[in-house]
Amino acid sequence: MKNIRLKMARIEHDLSQGELAEKVGVTRQTIGLIELGKYNPTLNLCIAICKTLNKTLDELFWEE
Amino acid sequence: MFWKSKKVDERVKNQQNKIYKEIFFFVMLICLISILIKFITEGVSSQNVLTERLILIFSAVYYCGRAAYLGIFTDEVEIHDSASKFKLSTKFIIFGVAIGMVIAIIMGVNSAFNYAESTPQAIYFFFMVFFVSLFMYSSFIAGILILFYGLAKKKSDRVIQRMLEDEDSGDQYEKHTFKNGSN
């Protein structure tokens, strides 16, 4: 399942996938795969992404 | 229907993977020590260390192949190149030349000790065999390594590109077009 909220949050912060990837210490491909729902990130990576984008885990990763 | 899905605890799985990694490291270390001991006790011969060579070469080729087919080789190169002063491809060439040099030294020493009848002849044999071996092995090994690197990188790039294909648009471009409402 695609993670549109993550993509929107990233764009709100005017960050490219590569820029977000560099901030959280992964590669651009990993961020791309998370947004596409093809990679299940660890909690540590989720937290790093949330902190970078000033969002909570619920806001970015909780599926309704 | 008949198969019960096996429960997998992610903490256990992670710890198991750590153990497998350590086992792999020890197997490689044992192979290298075995090669060294055999060279010292039985003399330098490639036939004596055939099994060890097969284990070392097969595991390296298998890892490269799997990494390329899963698309993670691209990421590995990217992570390495962004953090290191030398590119991974440059390191492959240096590694190939270094291996060639080690082989050339072994061959040179072997010729000097086994075939020369006097000290000047031993020195002459050493340098002659060393330079010929260095030229042959270094270029061959470095060439093979860079060829495998190129093939693995190309395959990995294609795999990761296909995995990311569903994306609406690219990276930098997407950031701006989305904001402007044109995406």
gemmi code that builds the backbone of each chain (N, CA, C; Angstrom):
import gemmi

chains = {
    "A": [
        ("MET", (0.838, -1.204, 0.000), (0.000, 0.000, 0.000), (0.876, 1.258, 0.000)),
        ("LYS", (0.596, 2.139, -0.942), (1.423, 3.335, -1.064), (1.298, 4.252, 0.153)),
        ("ASN", (2.386, 4.862, 0.525), (2.345, 5.788, 1.652), (2.324, 7.228, 1.111)),
        ("ILE", (1.121, 7.655, 0.759), (0.949, 9.000, 0.185), (1.258, 10.072, 1.224)),
        ("ARG", (0.918, 9.754, 2.509), (1.126, 10.771, 3.563), (2.601, 11.116, 3.746)),
        ("LEU", (3.414, 10.096, 3.607), (4.858, 10.335, 3.723), (5.328, 11.214, 2.567)),
        ("LYS", (4.835, 10.898, 1.392), (5.220, 11.669, 0.209), (4.787, 13.136, 0.351)),
        ("MET", (3.558, 13.307, 0.822), (3.037, 14.682, 0.997), (3.860, 15.446, 2.039)),
        ("ALA", (4.145, 14.767, 3.146), (4.907, 15.414, 4.224), (6.298, 15.812, 3.730)),
        ("ARG", (6.894, 14.936, 2.937), (8.228, 15.223, 2.379), (8.174, 16.445, 1.469)),
        ("ILE", (7.144, 16.492, 0.640), (7.026, 17.613, -0.310), (6.713, 18.919, 0.429)),
        ("GLU", (5.902, 18.793, 1.511), (5.608, 19.980, 2.349), (6.896, 20.610, 2.868)),
        ("HIS", (7.854, 19.746, 3.181), (9.142, 20.229, 3.696), (10.125, 20.578, 2.580)),
        ("ASP", (9.635, 20.534, 1.349), (10.451, 20.859, 0.185), (11.712, 19.985, 0.110)),
        ("LEU", (11.502, 18.709, 0.387), (12.634, 17.783, 0.347), (12.450, 16.790, -0.795)),
        ("SER", (13.530, 16.504, -1.480), (13.487, 15.427, -2.476), (13.707, 14.115, -1.733)),
        ("GLN", (13.476, 13.013, -2.425), (13.713, 11.704, -1.793), (15.176, 11.585, -1.360)),
        ("GLY", (16.055, 12.078, -2.222), (17.486, 12.004, -1.925), (17.854, 12.822, -0.695)),
        ("GLU", (17.245, 14.011, -0.583), (17.554, 14.880, 0.566), (17.046, 14.273, 1.870)),
        ("LEU", (15.819, 13.729, 1.819), (15.271, 13.079, 3.020), (16.129, 11.857, 3.380)),
        ("ALA", (16.505, 11.114, 2.343), (17.320, 9.913, 2.561), (18.627, 10.272, 3.269)),
        ("GLU", (19.245, 11.348, 2.823), (20.523, 11.753, 3.420), (20.336, 12.161, 4.879)),
        ("LYS", (19.216, 12.836, 5.161), (18.975, 13.281, 6.542), (18.760, 12.111, 7.500)),
        ("VAL", (18.130, 11.042, 7.002), (17.854, 9.915, 7.905), (18.866, 8.777, 7.762)),
        ("GLY", (19.817, 8.949, 6.854), (20.908, 7.970, 6.743), (20.583, 6.713, 5.955)),
        ("VAL", (19.754, 6.864, 4.917), (19.519, 5.717, 4.020), (19.714, 6.179, 2.577)),
        ("THR", (19.449, 5.277, 1.622), (19.601, 5.690, 0.223), (18.252, 6.176, -0.331)),
        ("ARG", (18.333, 6.891, -1.430), (17.128, 7.426, -2.075), (16.157, 6.294, -2.436)),
        ("GLN", (16.736, 5.167, -2.865), (15.902, 4.041, -3.278), (15.036, 3.528, -2.124)),
        ("THR", (15.623, 3.534, -0.915), (14.875, 3.046, 0.255), (13.660, 3.932, 0.518)),
        ("ILE", (13.855, 5.258, 0.457), (12.722, 6.177, 0.657), (11.676, 5.941, -0.437)),
        ("GLY", (12.144, 5.771, -1.669), (11.230, 5.514, -2.789), (10.399, 4.263, -2.552)),
        ("LEU", (11.057, 3.206, -2.067), (10.349, 1.943, -1.832), (9.375, 2.048, -0.651)),
        ("ILE", (9.721, 2.852, 0.369), (8.799, 3.044, 1.508), (7.548, 3.774, 1.005)),
        ("GLU", (7.748, 4.804, 0.191), (6.601, 5.562, -0.337), (5.709, 4.687, -1.208)),
        ("LEU", (6.341, 3.727, -1.881), (5.558, 2.828, -2.736), (4.939, 1.668, -1.952)),
        ("GLY", (5.290, 1.563, -0.683), (4.784, 0.471, 0.140), (5.451, -0.855, -0.168)),
        ("LYS", (6.643, -0.792, -0.776), (7.332, -2.032, -1.137), (8.413, -2.405, -0.136)),
        ("TYR", (8.659, -1.516, 0.815), (9.628, -1.854, 1.859), (9.055, -1.452, 3.213)),
        ("ASN", (9.175, -2.379, 4.156), (8.652, -2.168, 5.495), (9.777, -1.650, 6.386)),
        ("PRO", (9.785, -0.359, 6.705), (10.930, 0.173, 7.474), (10.917, -0.256, 8.941)),
        ("THR", (12.083, -0.223, 9.564), (12.158, -0.542, 10.987), (11.603, 0.644, 11.772)),
        ("LEU", (11.313, 0.398, 13.037), (10.776, 1.466, 13.882), (11.780, 2.616, 13.986)),
        ("ASN", (13.048, 2.270, 14.069), (14.084, 3.313, 14.168), (14.068, 4.240, 12.958)),
        ("LEU", (13.915, 3.640, 11.779), (13.887, 4.456, 10.564), (12.605, 5.285, 10.519)),
        ("CYS", (11.484, 4.688, 10.922), (10.210, 5.428, 10.963), (10.343, 6.651, 11.869)),
        ("ILE", (10.949, 6.440, 13.040), (11.108, 7.541, 14.000), (12.007, 8.630, 13.412)),
        ("ALA", (13.098, 8.212, 12.759), (14.015, 9.189, 12.150), (13.293, 10.010, 11.087)),
        ("ILE", (12.466, 9.343, 10.283), (11.711, 10.054, 9.239), (10.720, 11.026, 9.888)),
        ("CYS", (10.007, 10.538, 10.911), (9.013, 11.389, 11.599), (9.667, 12.630, 12.204)),
        ("LYS", (10.815, 12.429, 12.842), (11.513, 13.560, 13.467), (11.954, 14.567, 12.412)),
        ("THR", (12.449, 14.067, 11.300), (12.911, 14.957, 10.229), (11.751, 15.755, 9.637)),
        ("LEU", (10.593, 15.095, 9.525), (9.454, 15.763, 8.887), (8.496, 16.401, 9.901)),
        ("ASN", (8.897, 16.398, 11.196), (8.065, 16.956, 12.266), (6.654, 16.379, 12.286)),
        ("LYS", (6.567, 15.089, 12.179), (5.269, 14.407, 12.208), (5.320, 13.312, 13.262)),
        ("THR", (4.136, 12.816, 13.643), (4.130, 11.679, 14.576), (4.079, 10.386, 13.769)),
        ("LEU", (4.345, 9.299, 14.462), (4.291, 7.996, 13.774), (2.891, 7.738, 13.226)),
        ("ASP", (1.885, 8.101, 14.032), (0.498, 7.922, 13.590), (0.228, 8.671, 12.292)),
        ("GLU", (0.680, 9.891, 12.253), (0.389, 10.733, 11.081), (0.993, 10.161, 9.791)),
        ("LEU", (2.139, 9.538, 9.916), (2.801, 9.044, 8.701), (2.607, 7.555, 8.430)),
        ("PHE", (2.512, 6.769, 9.492), (2.565, 5.323, 9.248), (1.345, 4.515, 9.712)),
        ("TRP", (0.423, 5.165, 10.409), (-0.729, 4.385, 10.895), (-1.746, 4.221, 9.779)),
        ("GLU", (-2.098, 2.950, 9.509), (-3.075, 2.694, 8.444), (-4.471, 2.607, 9.046)),
        ("GLU", (-5.372, 3.420, 8.532), (-6.761, 3.416, 9.059), (-7.501, 2.164, 8.597)),
    ],
    "B": [
        ("MET", (-3.669, -24.650, 3.461), (-4.739, -25.351, 4.169), (-4.149, -26.349, 5.173)),
        ("PHE", (-3.212, -27.173, 4.660), (-2.616, -28.171, 5.546), (-1.381, -27.644, 6.271)),
        ("TRP", (-0.826, -26.582, 5.696), (0.403, -26.060, 6.288), (0.080, -24.953, 7.268)),
        ("LYS", (0.614, -25.127, 8.441), (0.447, -24.074, 9.440), (1.501, -23.017, 9.175)),
        ("SER", (1.108, -21.755, 9.087), (2.125, -20.732, 8.840), (3.025, -20.607, 10.066)),
        ("LYS", (4.334, -20.648, 9.810), (5.301, -20.656, 10.903), (5.404, -19.255, 11.507)),
        ("LYS", (5.390, -19.215, 12.812), (5.512, -17.921, 13.486), (6.950, -17.439, 13.397)),
        ("VAL", (7.143, -16.186, 13.040), (8.498, -15.634, 12.977), (8.584, -14.426, 13.901)),
        ("ASP", (9.449, -14.542, 14.873), (9.671, -13.422, 15.782), (10.793, -12.582, 15.198)),
        ("GLU", (10.527, -11.292, 14.953), (11.545, -10.480, 14.253), (12.827, -10.309, 15.064)),
        ("ARG", (12.714, -10.294, 16.397), (13.932, -10.171, 17.208), (14.794, -11.424, 17.060)),
        ("VAL", (14.125, -12.597, 17.098), (14.847, -13.860, 16.941), (15.482, -13.922, 15.554)),
        ("LYS", (14.692, -13.518, 14.549), (15.174, -13.546, 13.159), (16.422, -12.652, 13.010)),
        ("ASN", (16.358, -11.449, 13.590), (17.498, -10.521, 13.502), (18.738, -11.100, 14.178)),
        ("GLN", (18.519, -11.708, 15.351), (19.664, -12.293, 16.069), (20.240, -13.474, 15.294)),
        ("GLN", (19.328, -14.258, 14.666), (19.792, -15.401, 13.856), (20.630, -14.897, 12.677)),
        ("ASN", (20.170, -13.834, 12.031), (20.920, -13.277, 10.903), (22.309, -12.817, 11.343)),
        ("LYS", (22.370, -12.272, 12.562), (23.656, -11.833, 13.107), (24.590, -13.036, 13.271)),
        ("ILE", (24.009, -14.128, 13.775), (24.813, -15.350, 13.982), (25.287, -15.898, 12.629)),
        ("TYR", (24.386, -15.909, 11.629), (24.768, -16.406, 10.299), (25.928, -15.578, 9.741)),
        ("LYS", (25.860, -14.273, 9.974), (26.915, -13.370, 9.492), (28.251, -13.731, 10.154)),
        ("GLU", (28.180, -13.990, 11.461), (29.403, -14.358, 12.179), (29.950, -15.691, 11.675)),
        ("ILE", (29.035, -16.650, 11.429), (29.462, -17.961, 10.913), (30.177, -17.771, 9.577)),
        ("PHE", (29.595, -16.944, 8.704), (30.190, -16.680, 7.389), (31.609, -16.121, 7.542)),
        ("PHE", (31.736, -15.171, 8.479), (33.050, -14.562, 8.731), (34.061, -15.621, 9.176)),
        ("PHE", (33.626, -16.505, 10.092), (34.538, -17.540, 10.584), (34.919, -18.534, 9.492)),
        ("VAL", (33.963, -18.888, 8.647), (34.261, -19.825, 7.551), (35.328, -19.220, 6.629)),
        ("MET", (35.161, -17.926, 6.314), (36.137, -17.240, 5.458), (37.521, -17.210, 6.121)),
        ("LEU", (37.509, -16.919, 7.427), (38.771, -16.843, 8.173), (39.467, -18.206, 8.204)),
        ("ILE", (38.667, -19.254, 8.449), (39.230, -20.612, 8.496), (39.830, -20.981, 7.138)),
        ("CYS", (39.136, -20.612, 6.062), (39.646, -20.898, 4.708), (41.000, -20.211, 4.492)),
        ("LEU", (41.088, -18.950, 4.884), (42.344, -18.208, 4.696), (43.474, -18.809, 5.522)),
        ("ILE", (43.169, -19.169, 6.781), (44.182, -19.776, 7.651), (44.621, -21.126, 7.067)),
        ("SER", (43.635, -21.883, 6.567), (43.933, -23.185, 5.967), (44.868, -23.041, 4.759)),
        ("ILE", (44.589, -22.034, 3.912), (45.450, -21.777, 2.738), (46.876, -21.472, 3.200)),
        ("LEU", (46.972, -20.605, 4.207), (48.278, -20.201, 4.726), (49.061, -21.395, 5.267)),
        ("ILE", (48.377, -22.219, 6.069), (49.039, -23.393, 6.669), (49.487, -24.372, 5.579)),
        ("LYS", (48.617, -24.588, 4.590), (48.960, -25.524, 3.505), (50.140, -25.012, 2.681)),
        ("PHE", (50.181, -23.691, 2.467), (51.309, -23.110, 1.730), (52.611, -23.309, 2.492)),
        ("ILE", (52.543, -23.179, 3.813), (53.757, -23.313, 4.631), (54.185, -24.783, 4.726)),
        ("THR", (53.215, -25.661, 4.966), (53.578, -27.063, 5.200), (53.747, -27.886, 3.921)),
        ("GLU", (52.904, -27.609, 2.913), (52.942, -28.447, 1.703), (53.510, -27.727, 0.486)),
        ("GLY", (53.880, -26.478, 0.644), (54.416, -25.720, -0.482), (53.319, -25.017, -1.258)),
        ("VAL", (53.746, -24.049, -2.096), (52.775, -23.250, -2.843), (52.262, -24.047, -4.041)),
        ("SER", (51.005, -24.443, -3.949), (50.384, -25.158, -5.061), (48.892, -24.845, -5.071)),
        ("SER", (48.378, -24.528, -6.252), (46.956, -24.159, -6.313), (46.066, -25.387, -6.151)),
        ("GLN", (46.608, -26.582, -6.473), (45.815, -27.812, -6.348), (45.507, -28.135, -4.883)),
        ("ASN", (46.487, -27.842, -4.021), (46.307, -28.153, -2.599), (45.184, -27.362, -1.951)),
        ("VAL", (44.912, -26.187, -2.488), (43.922, -25.305, -1.837), (42.684, -25.114, -2.721)),
        ("LEU", (42.381, -26.120, -3.507), (41.263, -26.020, -4.441), (39.920, -25.799, -3.719)),
        ("THR", (39.676, -26.590, -2.663), (38.411, -26.477, -1.932), (38.255, -25.080, -1.328)),
        ("GLU", (39.329, -24.618, -0.683), (39.287, -23.294, -0.050), (39.019, -22.212, -1.097)),
        ("ARG", (39.705, -22.362, -2.243), (39.516, -21.367, -3.314), (38.077, -21.358, -3.805)),
        ("LEU", (37.515, -22.577, -3.953), (36.126, -22.678, -4.418), (35.169, -22.002, -3.434)),
        ("ILE", (35.389, -22.254, -2.133), (34.517, -21.647, -1.107), (34.605, -20.121, -1.178)),
        ("LEU", (35.836, -19.596, -1.248), (36.035, -18.140, -1.266), (35.425, -17.508, -2.521)),
        ("ILE", (35.713, -18.128, -3.669), (35.231, -17.555, -4.930), (33.713, -17.689, -5.050)),
        ("PHE", (33.173, -18.886, -4.719), (31.734, -19.093, -4.859), (30.948, -18.138, -3.961)),
        ("SER", (31.388, -17.987, -2.701), (30.633, -17.113, -1.793), (30.659, -15.668, -2.274)),
        ("ALA", (31.807, -15.232, -2.816), (31.896, -13.849, -3.314), (31.000, -13.653, -4.533)),
        ("VAL", (31.046, -14.613, -5.457), (30.222, -14.507, -6.671), (28.743, -14.593, -6.307)),
        ("TYR", (28.396, -15.495, -5.391), (26.991, -15.654, -4.980), (26.472, -14.369, -4.340)),
        ("TYR", (27.261, -13.784, -3.463), (26.829, -12.543, -2.801), (26.597, -11.433, -3.837)),
        ("CYS", (27.567, -11.297, -4.740), (27.460, -10.250, -5.775), (26.210, -10.463, -6.626)),
        ("GLY", (25.988, -11.724, -7.016), (24.830, -12.051, -7.852), (23.526, -11.744, -7.149)),
        ("ARG", (23.400, -12.191, -5.908), (22.163, -11.955, -5.144), (21.934, -10.463, -4.902)),
        ("ALA", (23.028, -9.763, -4.548), (22.908, -8.314, -4.290), (22.458, -7.597, -5.558)),
        ("ALA", (22.969, -8.040, -6.708), (22.593, -7.410, -7.974), (21.137, -7.703, -8.299)),
        ("TYR", (20.709, -8.972, -8.114), (19.334, -9.346, -8.462), (18.305, -8.776, -7.494)),
        ("LEU", (18.719, -8.426, -6.284), (17.797, -7.797, -5.328), (17.849, -6.274, -5.426)),
        ("GLY", (18.801, -5.768, -6.183), (18.902, -4.317, -6.398), (19.645, -3.573, -5.301)),
        ("ILE", (20.208, -4.294, -4.331), (20.880, -3.582, -3.235), (22.332, -3.224, -3.557)),
        ("PHE", (22.850, -3.794, -4.645), (24.232, -3.471, -5.014), (24.357, -1.982, -5.341)),
        ("THR", (23.341, -1.433, -6.003), (23.314, 0.000, -6.331), (23.416, 0.834, -5.053)),
        ("ASP", (22.620, 0.439, -4.039), (22.638, 1.171, -2.768), (24.004, 1.062, -2.089)),
        ("GLU", (24.573, -0.148, -2.135), (25.878, -0.357, -1.502), (26.938, 0.542, -2.133)),
        ("VAL", (26.909, 0.613, -3.467), (27.881, 1.456, -4.176), (27.657, 2.924, -3.803)),
        ("GLU", (26.373, 3.318, -3.777), (26.026, 4.708, -3.458), (26.490, 5.089, -2.049)),
        ("ILE", (26.197, 4.212, -1.082), (26.593, 4.471, 0.314), (28.117, 4.552, 0.414)),
        ("HIS", (28.782, 3.602, -0.228), (30.248, 3.575, -0.165), (30.846, 4.831, -0.798)),
        ("ASP", (30.395, 5.157, -2.016), (30.985, 6.273, -2.757), (30.746, 7.629, -2.088)),
        ("SER", (29.608, 7.740, -1.366), (29.333, 9.022, -0.709), (30.170, 9.185, 0.557)),
        ("ALA", (30.608, 8.067, 1.138), (31.352, 8.147, 2.405), (32.867, 8.019, 2.220)),
        ("SER", (33.279, 7.442, 1.104), (34.701, 7.152, 0.939), (35.379, 8.119, -0.037)),
        ("LYS", (36.691, 8.256, 0.166), (37.462, 9.140, -0.719), (37.626, 8.509, -2.100)),
        ("PHE", (37.776, 7.178, -2.113), (37.917, 6.453, -3.377), (36.608, 5.769, -3.737)),
        ("LYS", (36.314, 5.749, -5.030), (35.118, 5.054, -5.492), (35.304, 3.551, -5.321)),
        ("LEU", (34.183, 2.833, -5.227), (34.262, 1.378, -5.054), (34.932, 0.728, -6.265)),
        ("SER", (34.645, 1.267, -7.454), (35.255, 0.701, -8.672), (36.781, 0.866, -8.629)),
        ("THR", (37.253, 2.017, -8.118), (38.702, 2.240, -7.986), (39.295, 1.237, -7.000)),
        ("LYS", (38.550, 0.991, -5.909), (39.034, 0.039, -4.903), (39.116, -1.371, -5.481)),
        ("PHE", (38.170, -1.700, -6.361), (38.196, -3.010, -7.007), (39.479, -3.164, -7.820)),
        ("ILE", (39.844, -2.111, -8.558), (41.058, -2.158, -9.385), (42.292, -2.289, -8.481)),
        ("ILE", (42.334, -1.464, -7.425), (43.474, -1.514, -6.498), (43.597, -2.907, -5.873)),
        ("PHE", (42.436, -3.465, -5.486), (42.420, -4.800, -4.884), (42.952, -5.847, -5.863)),
        ("GLY", (42.513, -5.745, -7.121), (42.974, -6.668, -8.161), (44.475, -6.595, -8.351)),
        ("VAL", (44.992, -5.373, -8.408), (46.439, -5.172, -8.582), (47.196, -5.721, -7.363)),
        ("ALA", (46.642, -5.482, -6.166), (47.302, -5.962, -4.941), (47.362, -7.481, -4.904)),
        ("ILE", (46.253, -8.127, -5.267), (46.230, -9.599, -5.300), (47.262, -10.099, -6.321)),
        ("GLY", (47.289, -9.428, -7.483), (48.256, -9.786, -8.523), (49.677, -9.647, -8.020)),
        ("MET", (49.911, -8.614, -7.217), (51.253, -8.378, -6.684), (51.656, -9.483, -5.699)),
        ("VAL", (50.711, -9.878, -4.849), (50.991, -10.951, -3.886), (51.337, -12.246, -4.634)),
        ("ILE", (50.522, -12.547, -5.650), (50.781, -13.767, -6.446), (52.155, -13.663, -7.126)),
        ("ALA", (52.467, -12.477, -7.660), (53.750, -12.276, -8.356), (54.924, -12.475, -7.396)),
        ("ILE", (54.782, -11.967, -6.179), (55.863, -12.145, -5.188), (56.047, -13.633, -4.871)),
        ("ILE", (54.924, -14.335, -4.659), (54.994, -15.771, -4.354), (55.668, -16.531, -5.504)),
        ("MET", (55.248, -16.197, -6.727), (55.828, -16.870, -7.908), (57.324, -16.554, -8.031)),
        ("GLY", (57.679, -15.291, -7.794), (59.080, -14.873, -7.878), (59.951, -15.590, -6.877)),
        ("VAL", (59.481, -15.637, -5.626), (60.233, -16.314, -4.559), (60.360, -17.799, -4.874)),
        ("ASN", (59.266, -18.375, -5.336), (59.256, -19.796, -5.702), (60.308, -20.098, -6.775)),
        ("SER", (60.360, -19.263, -7.818), (61.339, -19.470, -8.903), (62.763, -19.293, -8.392)),
        ("ALA", (62.974, -18.261, -7.580), (64.315, -17.974, -7.071), (64.837, -19.125, -6.215)),
        ("PHE", (63.978, -19.695, -5.398), (64.417, -20.760, -4.497), (64.547, -22.111, -5.192)),
        ("ASN", (63.674, -22.393, -6.128), (63.637, -23.737, -6.709), (64.473, -23.916, -7.982)),
        ("TYR", (64.678, -22.849, -8.737), (65.322, -23.034, -10.041), (66.709, -22.380, -10.181)),
        ("ALA", (67.034, -21.427, -9.314), (68.325, -20.732, -9.460), (69.464, -21.535, -8.830)),
        ("GLU", (70.643, -21.398, -9.427), (71.794, -22.138, -8.886), (72.777, -21.237, -8.153)),
        ("SER", (72.635, -19.922, -8.338), (73.498, -18.988, -7.597), (72.676, -17.778, -7.164)),
        ("THR", (73.260, -16.965, -6.266), (72.511, -15.808, -5.751), (72.167, -14.797, -6.851)),
        ("PRO", (73.127, -14.413, -7.715), (72.753, -13.447, -8.775), (71.656, -14.001, -9.689)),
        ("GLN", (71.738, -15.310, -9.940), (70.709, -15.923, -10.790), (69.338, -15.916, -10.074)),
        ("ALA", (69.381, -16.136, -8.755), (68.140, -16.124, -7.970), (67.488, -14.751, -8.036)),
        ("ILE", (68.324, -13.709, -7.907), (67.795, -12.334, -7.969), (67.212, -12.059, -9.356)),
        ("TYR", (67.960, -12.499, -10.366), (67.512, -12.296, -11.745), (66.186, -13.027, -11.985)),
        ("PHE", (66.095, -14.290, -11.535), (64.867, -15.080, -11.697), (63.696, -14.419, -10.969)),
        ("PHE", (63.998, -13.954, -9.728), (62.930, -13.347, -8.932), (62.310, -12.169, -9.679)),
        ("PHE", (63.163, -11.228, -10.103), (62.630, -10.020, -10.738), (61.971, -10.316, -12.085)),
        ("MET", (62.556, -11.238, -12.833), (61.975, -11.556, -14.132), (60.579, -12.170, -13.955)),
        ("VAL", (60.498, -13.180, -13.087), (59.203, -13.849, -12.861), (58.219, -12.886, -12.194)),
        ("PHE", (58.729, -12.056, -11.258), (57.870, -11.110, -10.549), (57.199, -10.146, -11.534)),
        ("PHE", (57.989, -9.526, -12.421), (57.407, -8.523, -13.317), (56.474, -9.135, -14.363)),
        ("VAL", (56.853, -10.297, -14.871), (55.974, -10.959, -15.858), (54.664, -11.373, -15.177)),
        ("SER", (54.772, -11.964, -13.966), (53.571, -12.393, -13.242), (52.719, -11.197, -12.857)),
        ("LEU", (53.384, -10.135, -12.420), (52.654, -8.934, -12.008), (51.830, -8.394, -13.173)),
        ("PHE", (52.457, -8.303, -14.324), (51.766, -7.797, -15.508), (50.580, -8.690, -15.874)),
        ("MET", (50.824, -10.008, -15.842), (49.760, -10.951, -16.242), (48.616, -10.990, -15.229)),
        ("TYR", (48.957, -11.287, -13.969), (47.913, -11.506, -12.962), (47.179, -10.232, -12.582)),
        ("SER", (47.923, -9.128, -12.409), (47.270, -7.880, -12.000), (46.242, -7.442, -13.023)),
        ("SER", (46.657, -7.433, -14.301), (45.716, -6.969, -15.319), (44.534, -7.937, -15.445)),
        ("PHE", (44.818, -9.248, -15.327), (43.744, -10.235, -15.453), (42.746, -10.116, -14.291)),
        ("ILE", (43.268, -10.116, -13.057), (42.382, -10.085, -11.889), (41.624, -8.755, -11.811)),
        ("ALA", (42.340, -7.650, -12.035), (41.666, -6.339, -11.996), (40.598, -6.270, -13.090)),
        ("GLY", (40.910, -6.815, -14.265), (39.947, -6.827, -15.375), (38.708, -7.624, -15.038)),
        ("ILE", (38.912, -8.822, -14.456), (37.777, -9.681, -14.081), (36.917, -8.982, -13.025)),
        ("LEU", (37.584, -8.396, -12.024), (36.843, -7.741, -10.941), (36.009, -6.578, -11.466)),
        ("ILE", (36.606, -5.773, -12.328), (35.895, -4.591, -12.829), (34.764, -5.003, -13.776)),
        ("LEU", (34.978, -6.127, -14.470), (33.923, -6.652, -15.346), (32.721, -7.098, -14.506)),
        ("PHE", (32.986, -7.862, -13.442), (31.913, -8.316, -12.555), (31.223, -7.124, -11.887)),
        ("TYR", (32.027, -6.146, -11.491), (31.474, -4.941, -10.859), (30.494, -4.252, -11.823)),
        ("GLY", (30.957, -4.089, -13.060), (30.126, -3.405, -14.063), (28.833, -4.157, -14.336)),
        ("LEU", (28.938, -5.489, -14.477), (27.747, -6.296, -14.755), (26.765, -6.250, -13.579)),
        ("ALA", (27.314, -6.399, -12.358), (26.457, -6.389, -11.163), (25.777, -5.035, -11.003)),
        ("LYS", (26.515, -3.957, -11.252), (25.973, -2.604, -11.095), (24.856, -2.361, -12.119)),
        ("LYS", (25.110, -2.796, -13.349), (24.126, -2.596, -14.410), (22.836, -3.354, -14.096)),
        ("LYS", (22.990, -4.611, -13.675), (21.817, -5.432, -13.355), (21.060, -4.833, -12.173)),
        ("SER", (21.819, -4.446, -11.130), (21.206, -3.889, -9.927), (20.470, -2.585, -10.242)),
        ("ASP", (21.078, -1.733, -11.070), (20.433, -0.468, -11.460), (19.093, -0.745, -12.137)),
        ("ARG", (19.092, -1.765, -13.011), (17.868, -2.095, -13.753), (16.786, -2.616, -12.801)),
        ("VAL", (17.202, -3.469, -11.839), (16.237, -4.062, -10.894), (15.606, -2.971, -10.033)),
        ("ILE", (16.447, -2.102, -9.471), (15.911, -1.063, -8.567), (15.055, -0.067, -9.353)),
        ("GLN", (15.447, 0.179, -10.600), (14.659, 1.084, -11.445), (13.277, 0.504, -11.678)),
        ("ARG", (13.238, -0.817, -11.916), (11.950, -1.476, -12.149), (11.094, -1.450, -10.882)),
        ("MET", (11.755, -1.610, -9.713), (11.020, -1.592, -8.451), (10.434, -0.213, -8.168)),
        ("LEU", (11.143, 0.811, -8.621), (10.697, 2.195, -8.357), (9.834, 2.744, -9.494)),
        ("GLU", (9.571, 1.915, -10.485), (8.868, 2.390, -11.675), (7.459, 2.894, -11.390)),
        ("ASP", (6.786, 2.315, -10.385), (5.404, 2.704, -10.083), (5.270, 4.155, -9.689)),
        ("GLU", (6.388, 4.717, -9.315), (6.360, 6.095, -8.856), (5.813, 7.021, -9.923)),
        ("ASP", (5.100, 8.051, -9.471), (4.495, 8.970, -10.436), (5.539, 9.738, -11.207)),
        ("SER", (6.548, 10.194, -10.494), (7.621, 10.921, -11.179), (8.902, 10.787, -10.387)),
        ("GLY", (9.894, 11.548, -10.779), (11.232, 11.344, -10.217), (11.485, 11.989, -8.891)),
        ("ASP", (12.691, 12.470, -8.720), (13.130, 12.945, -7.428), (13.043, 14.462, -7.326)),
        ("GLN", (14.058, 15.144, -7.833), (14.080, 16.609, -7.780), (12.886, 17.197, -8.533)),
        ("TYR", (12.636, 16.631, -9.701), (11.594, 17.130, -10.576), (10.238, 17.070, -9.863)),
        ("GLU", (10.003, 15.894, -9.223), (8.739, 15.665, -8.564), (8.453, 16.707, -7.485)),
        ("LYS", (9.479, 17.033, -6.737), (9.341, 17.941, -5.613), (8.701, 19.261, -6.054)),
        ("HIS", (9.144, 19.766, -7.177), (8.664, 21.068, -7.632), (7.336, 20.974, -8.375)),
        ("THR", (7.192, 19.942, -9.215), (5.957, 19.836, -9.982), (4.776, 19.579, -9.054)),
        ("PHE", (5.004, 18.745, -8.030), (3.926, 18.423, -7.099), (3.463, 19.682, -6.375)),
        ("LYS", (4.430, 20.466, -5.982), (4.124, 21.695, -5.235), (3.321, 22.672, -6.075)),
        ("ASN", (3.678, 22.720, -7.371), (3.005, 23.667, -8.248), (1.647, 23.152, -8.720)),
        ("GLY", (1.314, 21.955, -8.289), (0.014, 21.400, -8.622), (-0.075, 20.804, -10.010)),
        ("SER", (1.041, 20.648, -10.661), (1.006, 20.092, -12.014), (1.132, 18.579, -12.024)),
        ("ASN", (1.295, 17.964, -10.864), (1.422, 16.516, -10.828), (0.091, 15.862, -10.465)),
    ],
}
model = gemmi.Model(1)
for chain_id, residues in chains.items():
    chain = gemmi.Chain(chain_id)
    for i, (resn, *xyz) in enumerate(residues, 1):
        res = gemmi.Residue()
        res.name, res.seqid = resn, gemmi.SeqId(i, " ")
        for name, pos in zip(("N", "CA", "C"), xyz):
            atom = gemmi.Atom()
            atom.name, atom.element = name, gemmi.Element(name[0])
            atom.pos, atom.b_iso = gemmi.Position(*pos), 0.0
            res.add_atom(atom)
        chain.add_residue(res)
    model.add_chain(chain)
structure = gemmi.Structure()
structure.add_model(model)
structure.setup_entities()
